[in-house]
Amino acid sequence: MAELRATLSAEEWFLWRAFDEMSPLSDWRGDVQAAQIASAVYQSQGAKVSIADCLPQWQAQPAKEDAAGSGEADATAALYAFLLAKAEAASQAPQ
């Protein structure tokens, strides 16, 4: 913990807080655990399914990107800008 306190900037801390508000880790972990149980139940009845087959699809599948992968860079930049705006708003909010 001491190393984290010494090396983590306030900006990065606010970015992590904003990210956690958007999508907490426990949501994804819960989906994976439920998919594991569901696939085990299906497999016990003879179905040939994998855990990936049982994961909920919360978003439409992304369109195929070009070979350069510019869509990923754009998405990363957009996420950073969003998180930075949330962090700034959180730092200006009255405590």
Backbone bond lengths (Angstrom), bond angles and torsions (degrees), N, CA, C in turn:
res aa  C-N    CA-C-N  psi(-1)  N-CA   C-N-CA  omega(-1)  CA-C   N-CA-C  phi
1 M - - - 1.434 - - 1.522 111.05 -
2 A 1.313 117.01 -37.49 1.464 120.31 -178.20 1.523 110.66 -62.82
3 E 1.334 116.90 -41.05 1.465 120.19 178.98 1.527 110.21 -63.50
4 L 1.322 116.43 -42.14 1.455 120.49 179.12 1.523 111.10 -61.96
5 R 1.304 117.11 -44.74 1.467 120.64 178.49 1.520 111.73 -62.65
6 A 1.327 116.18 -34.81 1.464 120.04 -177.65 1.523 112.50 -77.09
7 T 1.328 117.88 -29.14 1.465 119.99 -172.54 1.523 114.15 -105.98
8 L 1.310 119.88 -16.11 1.464 122.51 -175.84 1.527 109.88 -87.85
9 S 1.322 115.69 120.76 1.469 119.22 179.53 1.530 109.66 -78.34
10 A 1.324 115.99 162.91 1.466 120.69 178.34 1.521 110.34 -63.38
11 E 1.337 116.91 -38.65 1.465 120.38 179.53 1.526 110.59 -61.37
12 E 1.342 116.30 -46.35 1.458 119.57 -179.91 1.522 110.83 -64.84
13 W 1.318 117.48 -37.55 1.465 121.44 177.97 1.526 110.36 -60.26
14 F 1.348 117.67 -46.14 1.459 120.66 179.10 1.525 111.76 -65.78
15 L 1.338 117.21 -35.34 1.458 120.12 176.44 1.524 111.00 -63.86
16 W 1.338 116.87 -43.05 1.463 119.71 178.69 1.531 111.33 -65.83
17 R 1.338 117.26 -38.08 1.468 120.15 177.64 1.526 111.16 -63.43
18 A 1.336 116.48 -43.09 1.462 120.39 178.89 1.527 110.43 -65.50
19 F 1.316 117.15 -40.69 1.463 120.40 178.36 1.522 110.66 -62.61
20 D 1.324 117.41 -42.49 1.452 120.97 -179.78 1.528 111.59 -64.66
21 E 1.324 117.21 -34.44 1.462 120.14 176.64 1.524 111.29 -66.58
22 M 1.342 116.00 -36.53 1.465 120.28 -179.94 1.517 111.56 -69.89
23 S 1.305 117.35 -46.02 1.457 121.12 -173.47 1.519 110.15 -151.73
24 P 1.315 117.14 87.98 1.466 119.12 178.29 1.529 111.70 -64.27
25 L 1.302 115.96 147.57 1.460 121.90 -178.72 1.518 111.56 -58.91
26 S 1.306 117.72 -35.54 1.455 120.37 -174.97 1.521 112.65 -63.50
27 D 1.346 118.93 -28.14 1.458 120.47 177.99 1.516 110.71 -61.25
28 W 1.324 117.18 -49.11 1.463 120.93 -179.03 1.524 110.92 -65.70
29 R 1.320 116.52 -43.07 1.457 120.24 -179.25 1.524 110.75 -61.14
30 G 1.320 117.16 -40.86 1.461 120.93 178.63 1.519 112.21 -64.02
31 D 1.334 116.80 -39.09 1.463 120.23 177.15 1.519 111.40 -62.54
32 V 1.329 116.27 -42.14 1.465 120.46 -179.32 1.530 110.27 -66.48
33 Q 1.324 117.39 -42.48 1.460 120.11 179.52 1.532 111.28 -64.21
34 A 1.327 117.10 -41.89 1.463 120.28 178.23 1.534 110.68 -65.08
35 A 1.330 116.94 -39.56 1.464 120.57 178.35 1.524 111.10 -64.97
36 Q 1.325 117.31 -36.13 1.462 121.15 178.52 1.521 110.64 -64.75
37 I 1.315 116.38 -43.06 1.467 120.09 178.84 1.524 110.62 -67.10
38 A 1.332 116.53 -44.53 1.467 120.13 -179.50 1.527 110.81 -61.89
39 S 1.327 117.15 -42.55 1.467 118.80 -179.94 1.526 111.11 -66.07
40 A 1.327 117.73 -35.55 1.465 120.22 177.45 1.529 110.72 -64.78
41 V 1.332 117.23 -39.96 1.463 120.83 178.00 1.520 110.44 -64.44
42 Y 1.339 116.63 -47.11 1.470 119.95 178.86 1.521 111.17 -60.99
43 Q 1.342 116.85 -43.21 1.458 120.84 -178.60 1.526 111.53 -66.34
44 S 1.325 116.93 -31.93 1.465 119.15 178.52 1.526 111.71 -67.42
45 Q 1.327 116.18 -21.19 1.459 121.00 178.29 1.523 112.36 -98.56
46 G 1.346 116.74 7.62 1.453 121.80 174.60 1.513 115.55 97.58
47 A 1.299 118.42 -1.16 1.468 119.94 179.00 1.527 110.01 -74.44
48 K 1.305 116.03 147.15 1.454 121.16 178.64 1.530 108.08 -104.41
49 V 1.329 115.40 86.38 1.459 121.48 179.99 1.525 108.70 -128.26
50 S 1.302 115.05 155.39 1.462 120.47 176.05 1.526 108.82 -109.75
51 I 1.311 115.75 172.13 1.461 120.21 177.39 1.523 109.67 -61.58
52 A 1.328 117.09 -39.17 1.469 120.98 -179.98 1.527 111.47 -61.21
53 D 1.337 116.75 -32.95 1.465 120.13 178.47 1.527 111.82 -66.36
54 C 1.320 117.45 -25.76 1.464 122.18 -175.73 1.526 113.55 -96.71
55 L 1.328 117.36 -5.48 1.463 119.35 178.74 1.524 110.04 -70.75
56 P 1.325 118.02 136.74 1.466 119.31 177.36 1.528 111.08 -67.84
57 Q 1.313 116.42 142.48 1.459 122.08 177.63 1.522 107.72 -98.45
58 W 1.332 117.36 97.73 1.452 121.93 -176.56 1.513 112.11 -80.96
59 Q 1.302 118.05 -20.72 1.462 121.92 -179.50 1.514 108.77 -131.06
60 A 1.315 115.48 156.95 1.458 119.75 174.52 1.523 108.66 -66.26
61 Q 1.312 116.05 151.58 1.459 119.96 179.04 1.523 109.18 -63.53
62 P 1.337 117.80 135.11 1.471 120.15 -179.81 1.520 111.25 -65.43
63 A 1.322 115.77 147.67 1.454 120.70 177.48 1.524 109.44 -67.71
64 K 1.307 115.95 155.40 1.464 120.76 177.82 1.523 109.42 -62.16
65 E 1.324 116.05 133.43 1.458 120.86 -179.54 1.517 110.04 -96.41
66 D 1.312 114.67 161.35 1.449 119.11 176.37 1.525 109.92 -70.36
67 A 1.308 116.19 169.37 1.464 120.97 -175.85 1.520 112.45 -64.06
68 A 1.310 117.80 -26.45 1.463 120.45 -177.88 1.517 112.12 -72.02
69 G 1.335 119.01 -23.42 1.457 122.05 179.37 1.512 113.33 73.42
70 S 1.330 117.61 28.75 1.463 120.36 -177.06 1.521 111.49 -66.77
71 G 1.320 118.25 -25.14 1.457 121.05 178.57 1.518 111.69 -62.14
72 E 1.318 117.35 -37.67 1.462 120.87 178.87 1.524 111.15 -68.04
73 A 1.314 116.90 -40.21 1.458 120.44 178.67 1.526 110.26 -65.23
74 D 1.337 117.11 -41.16 1.464 120.76 178.13 1.523 110.75 -63.50
75 A 1.338 116.64 -41.58 1.463 120.82 -179.92 1.526 110.55 -65.38
76 T 1.311 117.20 -40.34 1.457 120.83 178.80 1.523 110.96 -64.41
77 A 1.313 116.44 -42.88 1.471 120.23 178.53 1.526 110.82 -64.67
78 A 1.321 117.13 -40.27 1.463 120.72 179.32 1.528 110.64 -65.84
79 L 1.337 117.27 -41.70 1.455 120.66 178.56 1.528 110.71 -63.31
80 Y 1.321 116.98 -43.55 1.463 120.45 179.37 1.529 110.57 -61.86
81 A 1.329 117.14 -44.00 1.464 120.65 179.90 1.527 110.49 -63.08
82 F 1.330 116.65 -41.56 1.462 120.42 179.17 1.529 110.85 -63.95
83 L 1.319 116.92 -47.64 1.461 120.76 -178.81 1.523 111.33 -64.28
84 L 1.322 116.76 -37.61 1.452 120.36 178.57 1.530 110.40 -64.86
85 A 1.329 117.30 -41.33 1.468 120.94 177.93 1.524 110.84 -63.90
86 K 1.345 117.36 -41.88 1.458 120.94 177.91 1.524 110.92 -64.10
87 A 1.327 116.94 -40.11 1.460 120.56 -179.45 1.527 110.49 -65.95
88 E 1.319 116.29 -40.85 1.469 119.51 178.85 1.522 110.84 -65.59
89 A 1.344 116.40 -40.74 1.458 120.09 178.72 1.527 110.36 -64.78
90 A 1.329 116.89 -39.29 1.464 120.72 -179.74 1.529 111.23 -68.54
91 S 1.322 116.27 -34.82 1.469 118.83 -179.17 1.523 111.78 -74.51
92 Q 1.319 118.23 -21.99 1.460 121.93 179.59 1.514 112.52 -93.46
93 A 1.319 117.74 -11.01 1.458 121.25 -179.08 1.537 109.80 -71.50
94 P 1.325 117.33 142.60 1.464 118.69 177.81 1.519 110.63 -66.52
95 Q 1.302 115.45 142.47 1.470 120.54 -177.22 1.471 111.36 -83.73
